[in-house]
Amino acid sequence: VSGVAFWPLDPRADEVRLEDIAHSLSLLCRFGGHCSTFYSVAEHSVHVARLCSPEAALWGLLHDASEAYVVDLPKPLKRMLPDYSVIEDGVMLAIADHFGLNPIMPEEVKRWDAAMLRCEADHLLGDPPMPWHEAGIQPAPVALNCWLPNRARLEFLDPFSRPTAPGRGRCAF
């Protein structure tokens, strides 16, 4: 949407744009679109960020940012495409570099991401034909809003627009 060229097979931090990430994730539907109503990756990311500690919030917001450049694949399919994961990891490294993040995602973000997955599945999917949740994962205590894309984009960008957001790549939750 910014018009900046981005090459997923040769990702560069200086080509990453927050507005491109927010726009794309606001239009990407979770679960490959197989949910009862539209629910964006951007809204998912905002919820994860809000659940995280302030130190991990930016990672929480951006944990799926690579999907803006390489789309969101359902986990069962992603596991069968190891080359996809290599590409996605490279894009994520460029994003982490752009925002000044440690390239290793905090465990806290992974835990809240899994809890959100459970919450979303419980509310947006029908009964699964077989169990697929990781044992012991409790759903996150979040009310899903199912924002329309424009609202999801604005909520995603909001922490960067606050006066308390210090410097490039910092967000304030």
Disulfide bonds with the S-S distance in Angstrom:
none
